[in-house]
Every structure is written in C-alpha cells, then in structure tokens.
C-alpha cells in the first residue's frame, strides 16, 4: 500500500473540520428510531431485474453537485440473489480509485482487503468506493451523508441488494466519515468499521445503537488513540455495553489486542482492536504494514457474522382466481415441460409467480412460459408450462374485464369444471363470462 497517501491534514485544518456540519437523520422504513435488529432481510427494488448498473465509475447529482463513486459488482452477478453492500471510504488526499484498486498492493488490498476475502468465500458482495470533495469528507451541512443516501437509493434501485446488509468502513478521514454514518444512519447500516478515526465529519444524531468495530494504533501521531477511544465510547453507551478500559499492547511489543465488549444489546456487538503501531490501516505484528495485515480478516469476520439467511422474495405476480381465491400454481414446483397448471392455495412461492412480459408471455421461473398444449385451439386444451419460444400459443391478453385470453386461440383461461378445489386443472375454454374465467394479478 502507498503509505504516503495516508498522510493527514495539518492540525489547524483538523480543528476547522471538527466544527464542520454533520448529516441529518434518515431512517429506513416508517420509523427512523427502529434498531437494526428489527430490520428484516429484504430485497431491494433492483432484484429480479436486468442490472441497471455495472462495475466502473458512476456519477450522481447530490446536493446540487455532480459526485462520483466506483462500483464493483461480482463477475457472476445474479439478479435473483440479494447481495451485501459494502462502502469503503478513502483517507484525506486519497481517492475512490485508491480504495478500489488497492494501490501498490493491488487486488489484495482492494477495499482494505475485503474484496479478496469476499471473492475467496464466493460470498456475494457489492463494493462501492465514493469520492470525497477535495479528497476529503468535511460533510459540510451534511452533504456527504446525503451523498451516501443518494448512492444507496441508486444502487438499490439498479442492483439486487439485501437492504439489511449494508456496511461501511474507512481509514483516517474515511474513518471519520464512517463514524458520521454510524451516528446518523444507524437504521440503514448494519455495522461499521472505523480505522484510526476521529470526530471530523460530525455526529448528527449519535444516540442509536449499531454494531461497531474500532481499530487504532497506540502510537498514532496523526489522530491520537484517544480520538478513537472517544468514538468507541459513543457506541459503548448507545449499545448498552458494559463500560471498561480494554487492554492495549505496550509500545514495542509488535502485537495487537482485540476486545469484544460484554453486555451489549442484542444485535449490537462492539469490538475494539488496539495495536502497537501508528496511523495505519494495515499493521503487521512483525513490523511494517501491507495487505497481509490481520485487520482485513477481523473486519470481514465482524461484518459477516450478520449474514442473512432469509432469501429475497420471489419476483413476479400471483394470478388469483375470482371464483376460488386460489392461485395458478405449477404442481410441486416442477420445471418440467408439459406440466399442467392447477389451482392451489396462494403462498407466494416461485411456482406461483408469473411475469407478464412486453411480448405478452406469462413467464415463470425466468425461462418457462404458460403454453396452450400442442398449440391447441379447442375447448379443454391444457394450459401447461414450456420453454419460452415466442410462439403465439404462448402469448396471452390480460384483459380489463378480468379474463386472460390466448392470442392464438381467442379462448379464455379457466379453472376446469367450474371447480374451486386445490388441484383443479387450468385449461382453455370458450369465453362465457363465468367466474371461473375471472383472474386478478396480485403482488408486485
């Protein structure tokens, strides 16, 4: 890594920045006071859609300014999988590219070493490196926190993100910005890691709990370890942890000591990592610094303890019978060509989720289409699933009167034998206006 890029600003400038503005509170969901533990895993609006963003530099208008960030999307991105989103903030004089590229250590130190660990674990993570104004994070008037809000909205709309799995980390001035987010966006971010930070970007709010990890060198001559302790103690209080003076290594010991606080409220752990070293995000116990540091592994472990086991909700809409109140369903979630659709109790599973495409197909599983069996046009023709092929027997008109008619046959989709029971077969029949031929598309 390029240590010369980690040089901080003159102390006069630091004093001025301490007095600069901080962000306003913005909660996720109806209650901005909700703690992170009550935020359930949820897929963003970008799930199930073609990605609107890709890896590279993006610009966005924020607070009347053109701002930029670098996005790093996994090579095997899957729009049906909700991804963790990790922000990496640069130090003063550094750039978004320094964080994304990893500097002289390259890929191994990209995003403070977290990208390499995410890739090695095949652990779906989208990374974003924002660019600070004048290569810093003064957060004047809260504009940098607003910038983060704007990026989150854009990324969640364009990609599939687990909205309960947002994380932030940064070194030095980037650590100060991370702390500002911990204070003002505790209901948006699940956890943060502050490398050698201080209160330079403000702490608007600063009363809600959030999972917090602080890392600091005992011999830091740029931002003294007392600054890091003060940030830590904000969240010792907020998280309800038992106060203590955690042990720290002695100077010259070439060691680090990690302390997990006890008594913290559920879902809000606090970890303090003190090391024998200076102003450095990548200390090595044997001396020096580099991507082989222990810090990346410890931060990665801290973040990934919150992995969600809840899958994203399926995309598409349910087709609900007007007579039965039951859904058009594919039995046993099979994907086999020729399987006839049926009525079944609505449960929202993927075998009941249909997407009505611009080419008038009713698509399920992302590749199968509702099909008039054998290209049939007569009463009793079975409604089956088949590989989507664009033929007219796979095209349907969803009509304002509640009927669904085959483009090829003109016949109506109906529940056979005017039945409402589970397992009733779905077929085509001459349109009669009967209630077993009435359907409503439900859900998003």
Secondary structure as UniProt FT lines:
FT   HELIX           3..6
FT   HELIX           11..18
FT   TURN            32..33
FT   HELIX           36..38
FT   TURN            45..48
FT   STRAND          56..62
FT   TURN            63..64
FT   STRAND          65..72
FT   TURN            75..76
FT   TURN            79..80
FT   STRAND          83..89
FT   TURN            92..93
FT   HELIX           96..101
FT   HELIX           103..109
FT   TURN            110..113
FT   HELIX           114..120
FT   TURN            121..122
FT   STRAND          125..130
FT   TURN            134..135
FT   HELIX           140..142
FT   HELIX           143..158
FT   STRAND          161..171
FT   HELIX           173..184
FT   TURN            186..188
FT   STRAND          191..195
FT   STRAND          211..217
FT   TURN            218..219
FT   HELIX           225..238
FT   TURN            239..240
FT   TURN            251..252
FT   STRAND          256..260
FT   TURN            266..267
FT   STRAND          270..275
FT   TURN            285..286
FT   TURN            291..292
FT   HELIX           295..304
FT   TURN            305..306
FT   STRAND          317..321
FT   TURN            322..324
FT   STRAND          327..330
FT   HELIX           331..333
FT   TURN            337..338
FT   STRAND          340..344
FT   HELIX           350..352
FT   STRAND          354..356
FT   TURN            358..359
FT   STRAND          362..364
FT   TURN            365..367
FT   STRAND          368..372
FT   HELIX           373..375
FT   TURN            379..380
FT   STRAND          382..387
FT   HELIX           392..394
FT   STRAND          396..398
FT   TURN            400..401
FT   STRAND          404..406
FT   TURN            407..409
FT   STRAND          412..415
FT   HELIX           416..418
FT   TURN            422..423
FT   STRAND          425..429
FT   HELIX           435..437
FT   STRAND          439..442
//
